[in-house]
């Protein structure tokens, strides 16, 4: 009997680890509970330059939160699901273009370029900051 209870406990723990995402359908906010981040998924459906992307995130107001920002490359890459393509992102995200999304991380060798993630395949690349890519904003759960 104790073994059955222990197995159920481990199963519950594992399911929590395997499914760290929650979604608020009313706001379109997706929480990454294991990383302490919340993501905007109500789709800024236009492409914009890197500077416009930074400004758009900083002026965003979703769910009563105004502390949104453009994610850095490490944060944006956490959204990539290695075993998925078209899109290479968890199904909890309902609004994803099969294209590049800006990160706030400047390319170290050329400061007129910044890193992005291509959510068709999950590949990282960099481009000129004047290029137009999509945007997915992020905020810290605990500021």
Secondary structure as UniProt FT lines:
FT   HELIX           2..18
FT   STRAND          21..24
FT   TURN            25..28
FT   STRAND          29..32
FT   TURN            33..36
FT   STRAND          37..40
FT   STRAND          44..48
FT   HELIX           50..58
FT   TURN            63..64
FT   STRAND          69..70
FT   HELIX           73..77
FT   TURN            78..79
FT   TURN            82..83
FT   TURN            91..92
FT   STRAND          100..106
FT   TURN            108..109
FT   TURN            111..112
FT   STRAND          113..118
FT   TURN            119..122
FT   STRAND          123..128
FT   TURN            129..130
FT   STRAND          133..135
FT   STRAND          137..140
//
